Amino acid sequence: MKKHILTLFVMLGAWATLGATPIDDLLERIDRGASRKFKIELRKSDKDFFELDQQGSRPVVRGNSWVNIGVGINWYLKYYAGIHLSWNQMQAQLPAVLPPVTKKERHETDLTLRYDFNYCTFSYSMAFWDWKRWEQEIDWMTLHGVNLPLAIVGEECVWRQMLLRLGYSEEEIGRFIAGPAFLAWWEMNNLEGWGGPLPLSWYDRQEQLQKQILKRMKELGMHPVLPGYCGMMPHDARERLGLNVSDAGLWNGFQRPANLLPTDPRFDEIAQLYYDELTRLFGRADYYSMDPFHESHDDASIDYAESGRKLMAAMKRVNPRATWVVQGWTENPRPEMANALPVGDLLVLDLFSECRPMFGAPSIWRRPEGYGQHQWLFCLLENFGANVGLHGRMDQLLSNFYSMKNEGERTCTGIGFTMEGSENNPVMFELMSELPWRSEKFTKEAWVRQYVKARYGVTDSTIEQTWLLLANTIYNCPAGNNQQGPHESIFCGRPSLNNFQASSWSKMKNYYDPAATLRAAQLMNSVAGKYRGNNNFEYDLVDITRQALADQARKQYQHTIADYKAFAIDDFRQSSARFLQMLLWQDELLGTRSEFRLGHWTQAAINCGATPDEQKQYEWNARVQITTWGNRYCADTGGLRDYAHKEWQGLLKDFYYLRWKTYFDALAAQMEALTRPQPELLGGGPNANKTSAELMVLARPQEVQIDWYALEEPWTQQHNAYSPMPEGSAVDVAAKVIGHLSE
């Protein structure tokens, strides 16, 4: 702690010499001239804190670190100025004279580590981010208290250099390292090469970007978590280098990398080679992330304890003070491995604490002994696959967090945001970010009332009623429901007679009445005219109306299938036509916000390319990830298709509409065929010798057979442009949608 405080004051002196602090720069990015409206004070303290005060006409924000001061600024903006900065709005116009702090307000916390990101976030959300977008994210992190961010941009640069030194050719490296949209799963030892090979310009781009990211993080006093060496090697390392590696196997159909066994005589040499290249490119770190044997079955041939000791020793040779950060997920960290490591050198991310904690509150994943004496962080996962949809576990989050805190769980030293996908459900991340700073448990209802005023800058009973309704329904997924992220849209699933889940592993289960989201959308729309131009309001208006439309479309789907099963041909035609029309209404609604437009994703991918061929490769990466995910085998047999589905404008009308229209046309054709005489079957035909049981099966409604992958893959290879620019008025289009739903 003393070392960190000394470092902060050395940094403060350097910034004072320049006439600014990193917080001044952050404030200027929020609103030009904003830094002159605050007085910022960095104060020495053995306790993490921020404090709000007043000096003359300026609010004072004090804290013992730049990040904690950032939390104080965010707290002031929300609860004094009615300004909420989030992913959809990181700039605001501050009043000429800021509202005064009439009484000094101080918040402290013992949860000194606040982590950010899942490996998946770097591919599902950040795959194509440039420095401008990263700069905004680091500002968001500062305002929300993050001081321990995962920083794995450019890891592929380290591996390229390492493998070149081991004698691999550029071509061989290209077959090993994945493409931009799939790097996360390569980094987690799940797959090789998919989406690649990466052009050399990509490595140059990512190296420069990571250096900018690390520089800004360190200026703010954050401790970036760099990727450590967990033993991964190309699957052919035994044949290619004569190394003793574990059997690589497959991951959902993809070839997995191998794991270098700690007993191999070259283990220390190769680990050192990795860290030499990492340090040369990006410097040393105080924290390294390693997830060995991620999502793999136990292997009796592996000595997990010795593997852990070897990985730890390699990390300690780089920085004796470094801490190993590991994800608490399924089998990891293996108890044998964790038990073999010194207490204080391992930090475990309890990845899904709001639903399936491994330590603290009861859950199906609970480990009776937890993580032993190792430190761990209480984490919010919230989103899988970066899927679009309202979702949250407000009661469960509050209950699990304060149960842990009130039971005096001293091995929990912080919190973490561990979402697979970012830029969604800002309400849940705002709630999570405040928990370390609120010593006493509170009700979600009390907090929601404060949130509404902060987010929109107004007190409005109708909006308050909307959010209280949402907080008690879709944002209150109950304990025992293990749903993985947002309630999936019926539009995004491959059509069938019994469509429910869009992705293979969603575990989605009904837990709220769709009338609730419809009522919430009606309430928001009833006051929308008053808040036209309020950015946060219009974002939420679109998101809530989108959810209501998706939920009502699920009901419409059920009506459509019922008409088919009833053989009501005319009714089926009308029902299916209305479902398809609802899908197009959704597309139009989402087109009013850039955040919900496919173009913001595909255009970012294209912008990364330095040549037409690179642009096509990156666009293909972007399109495949959100649709088929893998090749035919991995998509269908492996189950990866639609895992990262998106309810986005453009994708709805050009991809999902085609699937549903094809399906409904096939069902209609099937019904129409059954109404026509079939002379060729007179005199017996092919069914003459079928058994009674077989004839009973034939008498029931028959699922039509469609080669979905053959229908989907052509879209991934297209290059038609999608604009990221919004079209139409969010208020007007949302009103039109609600009007249609009332018909």
C-alpha positions, -999 to +999 in steps of 0.1 A: +000+000+000+028+025+010+046+018-023+014+025-043+008+057-024+043+069-031+039+061-068+007+081-069+024+112-054+053+109-078+028+109-106+009+138-091+041+159-091+048+150-128+013+161-138+015+193-117+046+202-136+026+199-168-003+220-153-029+192-155-038+159-140-052+128-157-085+137-141-084+171-157-080+155-190-109+131-184-131+160-174-122+179-206-132+149-227-166+149-209-171+186-216-147+212-227-139+235-198-152+210-172-119+208-154-121+244-144-155+238-127-141+213-102-114+213-076-095+180-075-075+169-044-054+138-042-050+129-005-029+103+012-049+076+030-045+040+040-082+036+032-097+038-002-121+067-002-137+096-022-151+127-007-174+154-020-171+190-006-175+226-017-151+254-020-166+287-032-184+281-064-166+248-072-174+213-060-144+196-045-137+159-052-110+142-030-097+107-031-066+087-024-062+077-061-071+090-095-095+062-100-112+069-066-115+105-075-131+094-108-157+075-088-163+107-068-168+127-100-193+101-113-211+101-080-213+139-081-225+141-117-252+115-111-266+125-077-260+163-077-260+173-114-284+147-128-259+136-155-253+099-161-223+089-182-226+055-197-216+036-229-243+053-249-233+087-236-198+096-225-200+133-230-224+158-215-230+195-213-223+206-178-241+237-164-221+269-162-223+268-124-224+233-109-249+225-082-232+229-048-224+202-023-242+215+007-228+189+031-196+170+029-201+134+017-175+107+022-175+070+010-149+044+020-143+008+010-122-022+020-128-037-015-096-022-029-094-043-061-120-036-089-115-057-119-128-053-155-133-076-185-137-112-195-114-127-222-146-129-243-152-092-240-122-085-261-137-104-291-175-101-286-173-063-280-138-049-286-125-069-315-124-038-338-120-009-314-096+019-322-079+042-298-108+067-297-132+040-285-107+026-261-101+061-246-138+063-239-138+029-223-109+038-200-128+069-190-158+047-182-136+024-162-122+054-142-157+067-134-168+033-123-139+025-100-119+000-121-083-002-111-075-037-122-083-040-159-075-071-180-052-058-208-048-085-235-048-064-267-018-074-287-012-108-271-010-122-306+021-099-312+039-116-283+031-151-296+042-143-331+076-132-319+079-161-296+070-187-322+094-171-348+122-176-322+111-212-318+115-217-356+079-215-368+073-199-401+049-170-408+027-195-426+026-219-396+020-190-372-009-179-394-025-213-390-022-211-352-033-176-343-069-168-348-086-139-366-096-107-349-132-118-339-119-151-324-087-142-306-103-146-272-109-183-277-075-188-291-061-170-260-082-193-238-068-225-254-101-233-272-092-231-309-065-225-334-064-204-365-101-197-371-106-164-388-069-161-397-043-157-409-036-123-396-018-099-419+014-083-406-003-049-405-027-062-379+002-070-355+016-035-360-018-019-353-024-040-322+010-034-307+006+004-311-029+003-297-019-018-266+009+007-258-016+035-259-040+016-237-013+007-211+001+042-210-034+057-202-042+030-177-009+036-158-013+074-159-046+069-140-029+046-115-045+014-127-027-019-126-032-036-160-035-074-159-013-087-187-017-122-202+007-147-186+021-180-199-003-209-191+015-236-211-004-232-244+014-245-275+004-253-311-013-287-312+016-301-333+043-291-308+051-327-301+059-335-337+073-300-345+095-294-315+096-327-297+078-313-267+059-333-241+024-319-244-011-331-234-035-343-260-050-313-276-085-326-285-114-306-299-135-277-286-170-278-301-154-291-333-124-268-334-088-281-330-075-270-296-040-260-288-019-284-267-007-278-232+030-280-225+034-303-195+055-290-166+077-321-166+090-312-200+127-302-197+121-271-220+091-258-200+111-231-182+129-221-214+097-216-234+079-198-205+109-175-202+108-169-240+072-159-238+078-135-209+108-120-226+088-110-256+058-098-235+081-076-214+100-063-244+068-052-261+046-041-232+067-040-200+063-059-167+030-061-147+020-066-111-007-090-122-008-117-149-039-136-161-036-173-167-064-199-171-047-232-178-069-261-188-098-238-195-131-256-202-114-290-204-121-323-187-098-335-160-068-354-173-052-381-151-019-376-169-016-340-158-001-331-124-022-300-117-004-291-086+030-292-103+016-273-133+005-245-110+038-243-093+056-242-126+034-215-140+037-195-108+075-198-108+078-186-144+056-156-136+077-148-104+109-148-124+096-119-143+083-100-113+087-115-078+058-093-065+034-103-092+000-119-085-016-146-107-052-138-117-073-168-126-110-171-136-132-191-112-152-209-139-165-246-141-135-268-131-110-239-127-090-233-107-085-270-100-084-274-062-051-294-065-035-265-083-049-238-060-039-257-028-003-260-041+002-222-044+013-197-018-015-177-002-013-141-014+001-150-049-032-161-064-063-140-070-095-158-081-123-141-101-155-157-089-169-151-124-207-155-120-212-144-084-247-129-090-260-163-101-237-192-095-211-182-070-184-208-061-179-191-028-201-172-004-238-176-012-254-210-020-255-222-056-251-253-078-214-244-082-207-237-046-174-251-033-176-260+004-141-248+010-143-220-015-108-209-026-092-217+007-072-188+020-067-173-015-081-139-022-110-136-046-133-110-062-171-110-063-179-106-100-209-097-122-211-117-154-245-105-166-241-110-203-231-140-224-223-137-261-229-099-261-265-108-268-290-079-269-318-079-243-329-066-209-318-088-181-306-086-145-307-102-110-311-072-088-324-090-057-299-119-060-270-095-067-278-075-036-284-106-015-252-124-025-230-093-022-242-082+013-243-118+026-207-121+017-198-087+031-218-091+064-204-125+071-170-109+073-155-127+044-120-113+045-106-132+016-129-113-007-109-082-016-129-066-044-154-068-072-152-075-109-171-068-141-167-101-161-193-098-188-188-117-221-202-087-239-202-050-230-223-020-239-257-034-226-279-031-196-261+000-181-284-002-150-269-034-138-233-022-142-241+011-125-256-008-095-226-032-093-201-003-094-217+013-064-218-017-041-182-013-028-190+022-017-224+015+000-217+000+034-253-008+043-276-030+022-304-011+005-335-020-015-335-021-052-366+001-052-349+029-033-318+027-056-339+026-088-356+059-078-322+075-075-310+059-107-339+073-127-333+108-116-296+105-122-300+089-157-325+114-171-318+144-150-355+147-140-380+134-115-409+119-133-434+095-117-442+077-149-406+069-157-401+059-121-431+036-124-416+021-156-383+013-139-399-001-108-419-024-129-388-036-148-369-039-116-395-064-102-398-084-134-372-087-162-344-072-140-352-096-112-344-130-125-349-152-094-324-175-076-326-210-090-330-197-126-295-203-142-303-183-173-272-171-191-277-134-198-305-116-217-339-132-224-333-142-260-354-128-289-375-152-309-364-134-340-328-146-335-334-183-332-333-208-360-369-215-369-387-247-358-420-259-345-408-255-309-385-225-310-376-211-275-338-206-271-317-189-298-283-203-287-274-239-277-264-232-241-287-203-231-305-221-203-333-195-209-364-200-188-395-179-185-395-158-153-416-127-161-449-120-178-444-104-213-473-081-203-448-064-179-424-053-207-453-042-229-466-021-200-432-006-194-428+003-230-463+019-230-454+040-200-421+052-215-438+061-247-465+080-229-440+106-218-415+103-247-426+136-262-414+155-231-379+140-234-372+141-271-335+148-275-326+134-240-300+109-252-302+085-222-340+085-224-341+078-261-316+049-258-337+034-230-370+041-249-357+021-279-343-007-257-374-012-236-397-009-267-374-034-285-378-059-256-416-054-255-418-061-293-396-092-290-417-105-262-450-099-281-434-115-311-428-147-291-466-148-284-473-142-321-450-171-330-470-193-307-502-182-325-486-189-358-475-224-349-509-231-334-526-221-367-502-245-385-509-274-362-547-267-365-543-268-403-559-233-405-542-223-437-557-188-441-551-180-404-515-193-407-509-170-436-521-140-416-503-150-385-470-156-402-473-124-421-478-104-389-448-121-373-426-111-402-440-076-401-431-074-364-396-084-373-394-055-398-408-031-372-380-042-349-355-035-376-369+000-382-370+008-345-334-003-339-322+017-368-329+049-349-299+043-326-263+036-338-257+013-309-283-011-323-272-010-359-252-037-375-232-011-393-215+001-361-199-034-359-192-042-395-179-007-403-155-008-374-142-041-387-137-027-422-120+004-409-093-018-394-081-030-428-053-014-446-061-030-479-093-042-497-083-078-489-078-071-452-111-052-451-129-082-466-112-106-441-122-085-411-157-080-423-160-117-427-148-122-391-174-098-379-203-114-399-194-150-390-190-144-353-226-130-348-242-157-370-227-192-377-197-186-354-179-215-370-178-237-400-207-261-407-195-288-382-187-263-354-219-243-360-243-273-362-228-303-345-206-282-322-236-260-313-219-226-317-243-211-342-262-181-329-243-180-297-234-144-303-268-135-320-277-099-321-310-081-323-296-054-346-309-033-375-297-048-407-291-082-393-329-086-387-341-077-421-313-094-441-305-125-421-332-134-396-360-123-419-347-147-446-347-176-422-382-170-409-397-163-444-381-195-458-395-215-429-430-201-430-431-206-468-420-242-464-448-248-438-473-232-461-462-253-490-464-284-469-500-276-459-510-267-494-495-300-508-517-319-484-549-303-497-542-315-533-550-350-546-520-372-552-530-397-580-496-414-578-504-428-544-536-446-556-532-484-554-510-484-523-481-461-528-450-458-506-470-460-473-488-492-481-465-514-460-458-490-431-467-502-396-494-487-375-468-468-354-451-454-385-484-442-398-492-425-365-460-405-368-468-395-403-503-383-392-487-357-369-474-323-381-440-329-397-411-306-393-398-293-426-362-301-434-341-270-443-303-269-446-299-238-424-262-235-427-264-234-465-289-206-461-268-187-436-233-189-449-237-169-481-246-138-460-213-141-441-195-138-474-213-107-487-200-072-487-231-050-489-226-019-468-244-013-435-243+023-422-237+029-385-256+062-388-290+064-372-321+069-393-354+083-382-367+096-348-365+072-319-395+088-303-417+086-334-407+051-345-412+038-309-446+053-308-455+037-341-444+003-329-465+006-297-494+017-318-490-015-339-488-037-308-521-023-297-539-032-329 
